[in-house]
Amino acid sequence: MTNIGSLLGDAATLMLTGMSVVFVFLTILVYLVRLMSKLVPEEAPEPIAAPKQTKPSLSPSNTVSPSVVAAISAAVHQYRTSAAK
């Protein structure tokens, strides 16, 4: 028959061995990640190219041309009259 003291000693030895292995593994992992972060450069996003202006002589304006306003007004009027019926 096995003594309870020797079983507890074996359990403690197994527990300390397992904890030591995990600690050593995690320590190595931390240092490898630090080393890799120094060796591998960060990915920098590519700069967004400015859109090319096809007609540089035209200055941008904040007004809408009257023909566009007339077309939108006609479309809204037609929608409202067809939806009301």
PDB file of N, CA, C and O in Angstrom:
ATOM      1  N   MET A   1       0.838  -1.176   0.000  1.00  0.00           N
ATOM      2  CA  MET A   1       0.000   0.000   0.000  1.00  0.00           C
ATOM      3  C   MET A   1       0.887   1.244   0.000  1.00  0.00           C
ATOM      4  O   MET A   1       1.898   1.317   0.698  1.00  0.00           O
ATOM      5  N   THR A   2       0.465   2.228  -0.818  1.00  0.00           N
ATOM      6  CA  THR A   2       1.270   3.427  -0.987  1.00  0.00           C
ATOM      7  C   THR A   2       0.918   4.442   0.091  1.00  0.00           C
ATOM      8  O   THR A   2      -0.239   4.591   0.486  1.00  0.00           O
ATOM      9  N   ASN A   3       1.915   5.107   0.535  1.00  0.00           N
ATOM     10  CA  ASN A   3       1.759   6.122   1.578  1.00  0.00           C
ATOM     11  C   ASN A   3       1.163   7.385   0.968  1.00  0.00           C
ATOM     12  O   ASN A   3       1.533   7.762  -0.144  1.00  0.00           O
ATOM     13  N   ILE A   4       0.246   8.045   1.674  1.00  0.00           N
ATOM     14  CA  ILE A   4      -0.390   9.277   1.191  1.00  0.00           C
ATOM     15  C   ILE A   4       0.638  10.395   1.046  1.00  0.00           C
ATOM     16  O   ILE A   4       0.495  11.273   0.194  1.00  0.00           O
ATOM     17  N   GLY A   5       1.667  10.358   1.878  1.00  0.00           N
ATOM     18  CA  GLY A   5       2.711  11.384   1.810  1.00  0.00           C
ATOM     19  C   GLY A   5       3.503  11.296   0.520  1.00  0.00           C
ATOM     20  O   GLY A   5       3.844  12.321  -0.072  1.00  0.00           O
ATOM     21  N   SER A   6       3.799  10.087   0.079  1.00  0.00           N
ATOM     22  CA  SER A   6       4.551   9.946  -1.168  1.00  0.00           C
ATOM     23  C   SER A   6       3.690  10.333  -2.366  1.00  0.00           C
ATOM     24  O   SER A   6       4.204  10.871  -3.347  1.00  0.00           O
ATOM     25  N   LEU A   7       2.380  10.065  -2.297  1.00  0.00           N
ATOM     26  CA  LEU A   7       1.476  10.490  -3.372  1.00  0.00           C
ATOM     27  C   LEU A   7       1.406  12.013  -3.459  1.00  0.00           C
ATOM     28  O   LEU A   7       1.433  12.577  -4.552  1.00  0.00           O
ATOM     29  N   LEU A   8       1.316  12.674  -2.309  1.00  0.00           N
ATOM     30  CA  LEU A   8       1.299  14.142  -2.301  1.00  0.00           C
ATOM     31  C   LEU A   8       2.622  14.708  -2.805  1.00  0.00           C
ATOM     32  O   LEU A   8       2.637  15.731  -3.490  1.00  0.00           O
ATOM     33  N   GLY A   9       3.728  14.054  -2.475  1.00  0.00           N
ATOM     34  CA  GLY A   9       5.039  14.500  -2.961  1.00  0.00           C
ATOM     35  C   GLY A   9       5.135  14.363  -4.467  1.00  0.00           C
ATOM     36  O   GLY A   9       5.646  15.258  -5.141  1.00  0.00           O
ATOM     37  N   ASP A  10       4.645  13.237  -5.008  1.00  0.00           N
ATOM     38  CA  ASP A  10       4.647  13.053  -6.454  1.00  0.00           C
ATOM     39  C   ASP A  10       3.741  14.071  -7.146  1.00  0.00           C
ATOM     40  O   ASP A  10       4.085  14.580  -8.213  1.00  0.00           O
ATOM     41  N   ALA A  11       2.591  14.371  -6.548  1.00  0.00           N
ATOM     42  CA  ALA A  11       1.670  15.351  -7.123  1.00  0.00           C
ATOM     43  C   ALA A  11       2.298  16.747  -7.126  1.00  0.00           C
ATOM     44  O   ALA A  11       2.165  17.491  -8.098  1.00  0.00           O
ATOM     45  N   ALA A  12       2.982  17.097  -6.030  1.00  0.00           N
ATOM     46  CA  ALA A  12       3.633  18.405  -5.958  1.00  0.00           C
ATOM     47  C   ALA A  12       4.761  18.510  -6.975  1.00  0.00           C
ATOM     48  O   ALA A  12       4.937  19.552  -7.606  1.00  0.00           O
ATOM     49  N   THR A  13       5.523  17.435  -7.136  1.00  0.00           N
ATOM     50  CA  THR A  13       6.602  17.427  -8.126  1.00  0.00           C
ATOM     51  C   THR A  13       6.043  17.586  -9.538  1.00  0.00           C
ATOM     52  O   THR A  13       6.573  18.358 -10.338  1.00  0.00           O
ATOM     53  N   LEU A  14       4.980  16.860  -9.840  1.00  0.00           N
ATOM     54  CA  LEU A  14       4.348  16.954 -11.152  1.00  0.00           C
ATOM     55  C   LEU A  14       3.783  18.355 -11.398  1.00  0.00           C
ATOM     56  O   LEU A  14       3.896  18.895 -12.499  1.00  0.00           O
ATOM     57  N   MET A  15       3.172  18.936 -10.357  1.00  0.00           N
ATOM     58  CA  MET A  15       2.607  20.275 -10.489  1.00  0.00           C
ATOM     59  C   MET A  15       3.703  21.312 -10.724  1.00  0.00           C
ATOM     60  O   MET A  15       3.561  22.163 -11.603  1.00  0.00           O
ATOM     61  N   LEU A  16       4.776  21.258  -9.968  1.00  0.00           N
ATOM     62  CA  LEU A  16       5.865  22.223 -10.139  1.00  0.00           C
ATOM     63  C   LEU A  16       6.549  22.045 -11.487  1.00  0.00           C
ATOM     64  O   LEU A  16       6.947  23.026 -12.115  1.00  0.00           O
ATOM     65  N   THR A  17       6.689  20.798 -11.939  1.00  0.00           N
ATOM     66  CA  THR A  17       7.284  20.563 -13.257  1.00  0.00           C
ATOM     67  C   THR A  17       6.404  21.169 -14.351  1.00  0.00           C
ATOM     68  O   THR A  17       6.911  21.826 -15.260  1.00  0.00           O
ATOM     69  N   GLY A  18       5.107  20.954 -14.270  1.00  0.00           N
ATOM     70  CA  GLY A  18       4.184  21.506 -15.264  1.00  0.00           C
ATOM     71  C   GLY A  18       4.171  23.017 -15.254  1.00  0.00           C
ATOM     72  O   GLY A  18       4.188  23.650 -16.310  1.00  0.00           O
ATOM     73  N   MET A  19       4.141  23.602 -14.063  1.00  0.00           N
ATOM     74  CA  MET A  19       4.140  25.059 -13.968  1.00  0.00           C
ATOM     75  C   MET A  19       5.450  25.643 -14.486  1.00  0.00           C
ATOM     76  O   MET A  19       5.448  26.704 -15.110  1.00  0.00           O
ATOM     77  N   SER A  20       6.565  24.966 -14.235  1.00  0.00           N
ATOM     78  CA  SER A  20       7.862  25.448 -14.720  1.00  0.00           C
ATOM     79  C   SER A  20       7.923  25.391 -16.239  1.00  0.00           C
ATOM     80  O   SER A  20       8.420  26.318 -16.877  1.00  0.00           O
ATOM     81  N   VAL A  21       7.417  24.302 -16.822  1.00  0.00           N
ATOM     82  CA  VAL A  21       7.416  24.178 -18.278  1.00  0.00           C
ATOM     83  C   VAL A  21       6.571  25.283 -18.907  1.00  0.00           C
ATOM     84  O   VAL A  21       6.983  25.887 -19.897  1.00  0.00           O
ATOM     85  N   VAL A  22       5.407  25.552 -18.348  1.00  0.00           N
ATOM     86  CA  VAL A  22       4.532  26.599 -18.887  1.00  0.00           C
ATOM     87  C   VAL A  22       5.189  27.967 -18.742  1.00  0.00           C
ATOM     88  O   VAL A  22       5.132  28.784 -19.662  1.00  0.00           O
ATOM     89  N   PHE A  23       5.811  28.223 -17.595  1.00  0.00           N
ATOM     90  CA  PHE A  23       6.474  29.509 -17.375  1.00  0.00           C
ATOM     91  C   PHE A  23       7.613  29.712 -18.374  1.00  0.00           C
ATOM     92  O   PHE A  23       7.740  30.789 -18.956  1.00  0.00           O
ATOM     93  N   VAL A  24       8.438  28.687 -18.575  1.00  0.00           N
ATOM     94  CA  VAL A  24       9.553  28.798 -19.515  1.00  0.00           C
ATOM     95  C   VAL A  24       9.023  29.009 -20.932  1.00  0.00           C
ATOM     96  O   VAL A  24       9.558  29.834 -21.673  1.00  0.00           O
ATOM     97  N   PHE A  25       7.976  28.274 -21.320  1.00  0.00           N
ATOM     98  CA  PHE A  25       7.401  28.419 -22.652  1.00  0.00           C
ATOM     99  C   PHE A  25       6.873  29.834 -22.863  1.00  0.00           C
ATOM    100  O   PHE A  25       7.145  30.439 -23.900  1.00  0.00           O
ATOM    101  N   LEU A  26       6.122  30.375 -21.900  1.00  0.00           N
ATOM    102  CA  LEU A  26       5.572  31.722 -22.043  1.00  0.00           C
ATOM    103  C   LEU A  26       6.664  32.787 -22.066  1.00  0.00           C
ATOM    104  O   LEU A  26       6.547  33.782 -22.781  1.00  0.00           O
ATOM    105  N   THR A  27       7.722  32.583 -21.288  1.00  0.00           N
ATOM    106  CA  THR A  27       8.843  33.528 -21.294  1.00  0.00           C
ATOM    107  C   THR A  27       9.524  33.546 -22.659  1.00  0.00           C
ATOM    108  O   THR A  27       9.825  34.611 -23.198  1.00  0.00           O
ATOM    109  N   ILE A  28       9.761  32.370 -23.209  1.00  0.00           N
ATOM    110  CA  ILE A  28      10.362  32.292 -24.553  1.00  0.00           C
ATOM    111  C   ILE A  28       9.438  32.936 -25.577  1.00  0.00           C
ATOM    112  O   ILE A  28       9.902  33.646 -26.469  1.00  0.00           O
ATOM    113  N   LEU A  29       8.139  32.697 -25.458  1.00  0.00           N
ATOM    114  CA  LEU A  29       7.175  33.269 -26.398  1.00  0.00           C
ATOM    115  C   LEU A  29       7.182  34.792 -26.348  1.00  0.00           C
ATOM    116  O   LEU A  29       7.132  35.441 -27.393  1.00  0.00           O
ATOM    117  N   VAL A  30       7.245  35.369 -25.153  1.00  0.00           N
ATOM    118  CA  VAL A  30       7.264  36.828 -25.012  1.00  0.00           C
ATOM    119  C   VAL A  30       8.505  37.414 -25.675  1.00  0.00           C
ATOM    120  O   VAL A  30       8.414  38.406 -26.397  1.00  0.00           O
ATOM    121  N   TYR A  31       9.662  36.806 -25.433  1.00  0.00           N
ATOM    122  CA  TYR A  31      10.890  37.341 -26.028  1.00  0.00           C
ATOM    123  C   TYR A  31      10.907  37.156 -27.547  1.00  0.00           C
ATOM    124  O   TYR A  31      11.428  38.011 -28.263  1.00  0.00           O
ATOM    125  N   LEU A  32      10.348  36.057 -28.045  1.00  0.00           N
ATOM    126  CA  LEU A  32      10.286  35.878 -29.494  1.00  0.00           C
ATOM    127  C   LEU A  32       9.352  36.893 -30.146  1.00  0.00           C
ATOM    128  O   LEU A  32       9.635  37.380 -31.241  1.00  0.00           O
ATOM    129  N   VAL A  33       8.252  37.212 -29.488  1.00  0.00           N
ATOM    130  CA  VAL A  33       7.333  38.214 -30.043  1.00  0.00           C
ATOM    131  C   VAL A  33       7.989  39.587 -30.044  1.00  0.00           C
ATOM    132  O   VAL A  33       7.847  40.340 -31.007  1.00  0.00           O
ATOM    133  N   ARG A  34       8.704  39.919 -28.980  1.00  0.00           N
ATOM    134  CA  ARG A  34       9.423  41.203 -28.945  1.00  0.00           C
ATOM    135  C   ARG A  34      10.474  41.276 -30.044  1.00  0.00           C
ATOM    136  O   ARG A  34      10.616  42.302 -30.709  1.00  0.00           O
ATOM    137  N   LEU A  35      11.215  40.177 -30.236  1.00  0.00           N
ATOM    138  CA  LEU A  35      12.233  40.143 -31.275  1.00  0.00           C
ATOM    139  C   LEU A  35      11.603  40.282 -32.657  1.00  0.00           C
ATOM    140  O   LEU A  35      12.121  40.993 -33.518  1.00  0.00           O
ATOM    141  N   MET A  36      10.496  39.606 -32.854  1.00  0.00           N
ATOM    142  CA  MET A  36       9.834  39.677 -34.152  1.00  0.00           C
ATOM    143  C   MET A  36       9.290  41.080 -34.413  1.00  0.00           C
ATOM    144  O   MET A  36       9.324  41.550 -35.551  1.00  0.00           O
ATOM    145  N   SER A  37       8.792  41.752 -33.382  1.00  0.00           N
ATOM    146  CA  SER A  37       8.271  43.104 -33.588  1.00  0.00           C
ATOM    147  C   SER A  37       9.391  44.077 -33.944  1.00  0.00           C
ATOM    148  O   SER A  37       9.144  45.087 -34.603  1.00  0.00           O
ATOM    149  N   LYS A  38      10.624  43.784 -33.516  1.00  0.00           N
ATOM    150  CA  LYS A  38      11.744  44.646 -33.893  1.00  0.00           C
ATOM    151  C   LYS A  38      12.257  44.320 -35.285  1.00  0.00           C
ATOM    152  O   LYS A  38      12.700  45.216 -36.005  1.00  0.00           O
ATOM    153  N   LEU A  39      12.205  43.060 -35.674  1.00  0.00           N
ATOM    154  CA  LEU A  39      12.742  42.653 -36.971  1.00  0.00           C
ATOM    155  C   LEU A  39      11.782  42.926 -38.122  1.00  0.00           C
ATOM    156  O   LEU A  39      12.204  43.329 -39.206  1.00  0.00           O
ATOM    157  N   VAL A  40      10.507  42.708 -37.887  1.00  0.00           N
ATOM    158  CA  VAL A  40       9.513  42.878 -38.945  1.00  0.00           C
ATOM    159  C   VAL A  40       8.970  44.299 -38.857  1.00  0.00           C
ATOM    160  O   VAL A  40       8.448  44.690 -37.813  1.00  0.00           O
ATOM    161  N   PRO A  41       9.080  45.081 -39.930  1.00  0.00           N
ATOM    162  CA  PRO A  41       8.575  46.466 -39.872  1.00  0.00           C
ATOM    163  C   PRO A  41       7.049  46.488 -39.866  1.00  0.00           C
ATOM    164  O   PRO A  41       6.394  45.568 -40.356  1.00  0.00           O
ATOM    165  N   GLU A  42       6.508  47.551 -39.303  1.00  0.00           N
ATOM    166  CA  GLU A  42       5.059  47.715 -39.279  1.00  0.00           C
ATOM    167  C   GLU A  42       4.555  47.989 -40.680  1.00  0.00           C
ATOM    168  O   GLU A  42       5.243  48.595 -41.501  1.00  0.00           O
ATOM    169  N   GLU A  43       3.346  47.532 -40.937  1.00  0.00           N
ATOM    170  CA  GLU A  43       2.742  47.800 -42.234  1.00  0.00           C
ATOM    171  C   GLU A  43       2.148  49.198 -42.211  1.00  0.00           C
ATOM    172  O   GLU A  43       1.203  49.473 -41.471  1.00  0.00           O
ATOM    173  N   ALA A  44       2.705  50.065 -43.019  1.00  0.00           N
ATOM    174  CA  ALA A  44       2.189  51.433 -43.117  1.00  0.00           C
ATOM    175  C   ALA A  44       1.146  51.467 -44.224  1.00  0.00           C
ATOM    176  O   ALA A  44       1.371  50.905 -45.295  1.00  0.00           O
ATOM    177  N   PRO A  45       0.020  52.109 -43.990  1.00  0.00           N
ATOM    178  CA  PRO A  45      -0.989  52.189 -45.050  1.00  0.00           C
ATOM    179  C   PRO A  45      -0.465  52.999 -46.224  1.00  0.00           C
ATOM    180  O   PRO A  45       0.261  53.980 -46.058  1.00  0.00           O
ATOM    181  N   GLU A  46      -0.853  52.559 -47.414  1.00  0.00           N
ATOM    182  CA  GLU A  46      -0.413  53.275 -48.605  1.00  0.00           C
ATOM    183  C   GLU A  46      -1.082  54.646 -48.653  1.00  0.00           C
ATOM    184  O   GLU A  46      -2.263  54.768 -48.327  1.00  0.00           O
ATOM    185  N   PRO A  47      -0.345  55.670 -49.054  1.00  0.00           N
ATOM    186  CA  PRO A  47      -0.958  57.003 -49.123  1.00  0.00           C
ATOM    187  C   PRO A  47      -2.044  57.034 -50.194  1.00  0.00           C
ATOM    188  O   PRO A  47      -1.907  56.437 -51.262  1.00  0.00           O
ATOM    189  N   ILE A  48      -3.103  57.731 -49.885  1.00  0.00           N
ATOM    190  CA  ILE A  48      -4.220  57.848 -50.817  1.00  0.00           C
ATOM    191  C   ILE A  48      -3.874  58.925 -51.840  1.00  0.00           C
ATOM    192  O   ILE A  48      -3.555  60.062 -51.489  1.00  0.00           O
ATOM    193  N   ALA A  49      -3.944  58.545 -53.092  1.00  0.00           N
ATOM    194  CA  ALA A  49      -3.606  59.490 -54.155  1.00  0.00           C
ATOM    195  C   ALA A  49      -4.735  60.504 -54.319  1.00  0.00           C
ATOM    196  O   ALA A  49      -5.915  60.162 -54.248  1.00  0.00           O
ATOM    197  N   ALA A  50      -4.350  61.740 -54.535  1.00  0.00           N
ATOM    198  CA  ALA A  50      -5.341  62.790 -54.744  1.00  0.00           C
ATOM    199  C   ALA A  50      -6.011  62.580 -56.097  1.00  0.00           C
ATOM    200  O   ALA A  50      -5.336  62.224 -57.063  1.00  0.00           O
ATOM    201  N   PRO A  51      -7.316  62.789 -56.188  1.00  0.00           N
ATOM    202  CA  PRO A  51      -7.983  62.602 -57.480  1.00  0.00           C
ATOM    203  C   PRO A  51      -7.469  63.605 -58.504  1.00  0.00           C
ATOM    204  O   PRO A  51      -7.232  64.773 -58.198  1.00  0.00           O
ATOM    205  N   LYS A  52      -7.308  63.120 -59.712  1.00  0.00           N
ATOM    206  CA  LYS A  52      -6.809  63.990 -60.779  1.00  0.00           C
ATOM    207  C   LYS A  52      -7.922  64.883 -61.282  1.00  0.00           C
ATOM    208  O   LYS A  52      -9.053  64.439 -61.478  1.00  0.00           O
ATOM    209  N   GLN A  53      -7.598  66.122 -61.484  1.00  0.00           N
ATOM    210  CA  GLN A  53      -8.574  67.058 -62.026  1.00  0.00           C
ATOM    211  C   GLN A  53      -8.439  67.061 -63.534  1.00  0.00           C
ATOM    212  O   GLN A  53      -7.361  67.322 -64.069  1.00  0.00           O
ATOM    213  N   THR A  54      -9.542  66.769 -64.224  1.00  0.00           N
ATOM    214  CA  THR A  54      -9.489  66.711 -65.684  1.00  0.00           C
ATOM    215  C   THR A  54      -9.480  68.103 -66.297  1.00  0.00           C
ATOM    216  O   THR A  54      -8.854  68.328 -67.333  1.00  0.00           O
ATOM    217  N   LYS A  55     -10.180  69.042 -65.650  1.00  0.00           N
ATOM    218  CA  LYS A  55     -10.242  70.401 -66.174  1.00  0.00           C
ATOM    219  C   LYS A  55      -9.770  71.370 -65.088  1.00  0.00           C
ATOM    220  O   LYS A  55     -10.584  71.857 -64.303  1.00  0.00           O
ATOM    221  N   PRO A  56      -8.491  71.650 -65.035  1.00  0.00           N
ATOM    222  CA  PRO A  56      -8.002  72.535 -63.972  1.00  0.00           C
ATOM    223  C   PRO A  56      -8.447  73.975 -64.130  1.00  0.00           C
ATOM    224  O   PRO A  56      -8.363  74.748 -63.175  1.00  0.00           O
ATOM    225  N   SER A  57      -8.919  74.360 -65.312  1.00  0.00           N
ATOM    226  CA  SER A  57      -9.318  75.750 -65.511  1.00  0.00           C
ATOM    227  C   SER A  57     -10.653  76.049 -64.824  1.00  0.00           C
ATOM    228  O   SER A  57     -10.941  77.204 -64.511  1.00  0.00           O
ATOM    229  N   LEU A  58     -11.472  75.013 -64.587  1.00  0.00           N
ATOM    230  CA  LEU A  58     -12.767  75.236 -63.942  1.00  0.00           C
ATOM    231  C   LEU A  58     -12.583  75.264 -62.437  1.00  0.00           C
ATOM    232  O   LEU A  58     -11.942  74.383 -61.864  1.00  0.00           O
ATOM    233  N   SER A  59     -13.141  76.265 -61.806  1.00  0.00           N
ATOM    234  CA  SER A  59     -13.061  76.326 -60.360  1.00  0.00           C
ATOM    235  C   SER A  59     -14.275  75.616 -59.772  1.00  0.00           C
ATOM    236  O   SER A  59     -15.374  75.732 -60.316  1.00  0.00           O
ATOM    237  N   PRO A  60     -14.101  74.881 -58.671  1.00  0.00           N
ATOM    238  CA  PRO A  60     -15.246  74.207 -58.083  1.00  0.00           C
ATOM    239  C   PRO A  60     -16.245  75.215 -57.532  1.00  0.00           C
ATOM    240  O   PRO A  60     -15.869  76.214 -56.918  1.00  0.00           O
ATOM    241  N   SER A  61     -17.504  74.940 -57.759  1.00  0.00           N
ATOM    242  CA  SER A  61     -18.535  75.858 -57.274  1.00  0.00           C
ATOM    243  C   SER A  61     -19.522  75.093 -56.405  1.00  0.00           C
ATOM    244  O   SER A  61     -19.678  73.880 -56.543  1.00  0.00           O
ATOM    245  N   ASN A  62     -20.171  75.801 -55.527  1.00  0.00           N
ATOM    246  CA  ASN A  62     -21.131  75.195 -54.621  1.00  0.00           C
ATOM    247  C   ASN A  62     -22.557  75.301 -55.143  1.00  0.00           C
ATOM    248  O   ASN A  62     -23.496  74.902 -54.454  1.00  0.00           O
ATOM    249  N   THR A  63     -22.732  75.827 -56.339  1.00  0.00           N
ATOM    250  CA  THR A  63     -24.071  75.983 -56.894  1.00  0.00           C
ATOM    251  C   THR A  63     -24.366  74.855 -57.856  1.00  0.00           C
ATOM    252  O   THR A  63     -23.461  74.291 -58.470  1.00  0.00           O
ATOM    253  N   VAL A  64     -25.647  74.531 -57.984  1.00  0.00           N
ATOM    254  CA  VAL A  64     -26.104  73.487 -58.886  1.00  0.00           C
ATOM    255  C   VAL A  64     -26.665  74.180 -60.117  1.00  0.00           C
ATOM    256  O   VAL A  64     -27.323  75.216 -60.025  1.00  0.00           O
ATOM    257  N   SER A  65     -26.391  73.586 -61.264  1.00  0.00           N
ATOM    258  CA  SER A  65     -26.850  74.238 -62.496  1.00  0.00           C
ATOM    259  C   SER A  65     -28.377  74.222 -62.566  1.00  0.00           C
ATOM    260  O   SER A  65     -29.009  73.295 -62.061  1.00  0.00           O
ATOM    261  N   PRO A  66     -28.964  75.225 -63.177  1.00  0.00           N
ATOM    262  CA  PRO A  66     -30.429  75.319 -63.246  1.00  0.00           C
ATOM    263  C   PRO A  66     -31.071  74.142 -63.989  1.00  0.00           C
ATOM    264  O   PRO A  66     -32.198  73.769 -63.663  1.00  0.00           O
ATOM    265  N   SER A  67     -30.406  73.561 -64.951  1.00  0.00           N
ATOM    266  CA  SER A  67     -30.997  72.424 -65.669  1.00  0.00           C
ATOM    267  C   SER A  67     -31.112  71.204 -64.760  1.00  0.00           C
ATOM    268  O   SER A  67     -32.064  70.433 -64.877  1.00  0.00           O
ATOM    269  N   VAL A  68     -30.150  71.025 -63.853  1.00  0.00           N
ATOM    270  CA  VAL A  68     -30.226  69.901 -62.896  1.00  0.00           C
ATOM    271  C   VAL A  68     -31.374  70.137 -61.917  1.00  0.00           C
ATOM    272  O   VAL A  68     -32.113  69.206 -61.597  1.00  0.00           O
ATOM    273  N   VAL A  69     -31.527  71.345 -61.449  1.00  0.00           N
ATOM    274  CA  VAL A  69     -32.628  71.667 -60.535  1.00  0.00           C
ATOM    275  C   VAL A  69     -33.969  71.431 -61.226  1.00  0.00           C
ATOM    276  O   VAL A  69     -34.893  70.900 -60.610  1.00  0.00           O
ATOM    277  N   ALA A  70     -34.087  71.816 -62.495  1.00  0.00           N
ATOM    278  CA  ALA A  70     -35.335  71.623 -63.231  1.00  0.00           C
ATOM    279  C   ALA A  70     -35.629  70.141 -63.415  1.00  0.00           C
ATOM    280  O   ALA A  70     -36.783  69.727 -63.298  1.00  0.00           O
ATOM    281  N   ALA A  71     -34.603  69.325 -63.703  1.00  0.00           N
ATOM    282  CA  ALA A  71     -34.809  67.892 -63.886  1.00  0.00           C
ATOM    283  C   ALA A  71     -35.237  67.222 -62.584  1.00  0.00           C
ATOM    284  O   ALA A  71     -36.116  66.360 -62.590  1.00  0.00           O
ATOM    285  N   ILE A  72     -34.632  67.606 -61.486  1.00  0.00           N
ATOM    286  CA  ILE A  72     -35.003  67.029 -60.187  1.00  0.00           C
ATOM    287  C   ILE A  72     -36.414  67.445 -59.809  1.00  0.00           C
ATOM    288  O   ILE A  72     -37.192  66.625 -59.321  1.00  0.00           O
ATOM    289  N   SER A  73     -36.750  68.706 -60.027  1.00  0.00           N
ATOM    290  CA  SER A  73     -38.102  69.191 -59.715  1.00  0.00           C
ATOM    291  C   SER A  73     -39.153  68.457 -60.538  1.00  0.00           C
ATOM    292  O   SER A  73     -40.208  68.100 -60.014  1.00  0.00           O
ATOM    293  N   ALA A  74     -38.879  68.229 -61.817  1.00  0.00           N
ATOM    294  CA  ALA A  74     -39.825  67.514 -62.669  1.00  0.00           C
ATOM    295  C   ALA A  74     -39.986  66.070 -62.219  1.00  0.00           C
ATOM    296  O   ALA A  74     -41.095  65.535 -62.242  1.00  0.00           O
ATOM    297  N   ALA A  75     -38.898  65.435 -61.813  1.00  0.00           N
ATOM    298  CA  ALA A  75     -38.977  64.055 -61.357  1.00  0.00           C
ATOM    299  C   ALA A  75     -39.759  63.948 -60.057  1.00  0.00           C
ATOM    300  O   ALA A  75     -40.560  63.027 -59.894  1.00  0.00           O
ATOM    301  N   VAL A  76     -39.541  64.877 -59.128  1.00  0.00           N
ATOM    302  CA  VAL A  76     -40.283  64.869 -57.858  1.00  0.00           C
ATOM    303  C   VAL A  76     -41.760  65.122 -58.110  1.00  0.00           C
ATOM    304  O   VAL A  76     -42.614  64.453 -57.529  1.00  0.00           O
ATOM    305  N   HIS A  77     -42.064  66.080 -58.970  1.00  0.00           N
ATOM    306  CA  HIS A  77     -43.468  66.384 -59.301  1.00  0.00           C
ATOM    307  C   HIS A  77     -44.159  65.167 -59.924  1.00  0.00           C
ATOM    308  O   HIS A  77     -45.296  64.846 -59.579  1.00  0.00           O
ATOM    309  N   GLN A  78     -43.460  64.495 -60.846  1.00  0.00           N
ATOM    310  CA  GLN A  78     -44.045  63.321 -61.489  1.00  0.00           C
ATOM    311  C   GLN A  78     -44.261  62.194 -60.490  1.00  0.00           C
ATOM    312  O   GLN A  78     -45.275  61.499 -60.557  1.00  0.00           O
ATOM    313  N   TYR A  79     -43.321  62.001 -59.562  1.00  0.00           N
ATOM    314  CA  TYR A  79     -43.455  60.957 -58.536  1.00  0.00           C
ATOM    315  C   TYR A  79     -44.632  61.234 -57.623  1.00  0.00           C
ATOM    316  O   TYR A  79     -45.410  60.336 -57.299  1.00  0.00           O
ATOM    317  N   ARG A  80     -44.754  62.489 -57.211  1.00  0.00           N
ATOM    318  CA  ARG A  80     -45.853  62.839 -56.304  1.00  0.00           C
ATOM    319  C   ARG A  80     -47.207  62.691 -56.959  1.00  0.00           C
ATOM    320  O   ARG A  80     -48.162  62.248 -56.321  1.00  0.00           O
ATOM    321  N   THR A  81     -47.303  63.057 -58.232  1.00  0.00           N
ATOM    322  CA  THR A  81     -48.604  62.920 -58.905  1.00  0.00           C
ATOM    323  C   THR A  81     -48.947  61.472 -59.173  1.00  0.00           C
ATOM    324  O   THR A  81     -50.123  61.111 -59.144  1.00  0.00           O
ATOM    325  N   SER A  82     -47.947  60.615 -59.439  1.00  0.00           N
ATOM    326  CA  SER A  82     -48.241  59.193 -59.683  1.00  0.00           C
ATOM    327  C   SER A  82     -48.504  58.457 -58.377  1.00  0.00           C
ATOM    328  O   SER A  82     -49.274  57.497 -58.368  1.00  0.00           O
ATOM    329  N   ALA A  83     -47.891  58.874 -57.278  1.00  0.00           N
ATOM    330  CA  ALA A  83     -48.072  58.210 -55.982  1.00  0.00           C
ATOM    331  C   ALA A  83     -49.417  58.605 -55.372  1.00  0.00           C
ATOM    332  O   ALA A  83     -49.975  57.832 -54.594  1.00  0.00           O
ATOM    333  N   ALA A  84     -49.952  59.776 -55.697  1.00  0.00           N
ATOM    334  CA  ALA A  84     -51.213  60.238 -55.131  1.00  0.00           C
ATOM    335  C   ALA A  84     -52.401  59.506 -55.754  1.00  0.00           C
ATOM    336  O   ALA A  84     -53.463  59.434 -55.134  1.00  0.00           O
ATOM    337  N   LYS A  85     -52.252  58.973 -56.938  1.00  0.00           N
ATOM    338  CA  LYS A  85     -53.395  58.337 -57.617  1.00  0.00           C
ATOM    339  C   LYS A  85     -53.631  56.943 -57.124  1.00  0.00           C
ATOM    340  O   LYS A  85     -54.551  56.271 -57.591  1.00  0.00           O
TER     341      LYS A  85
END
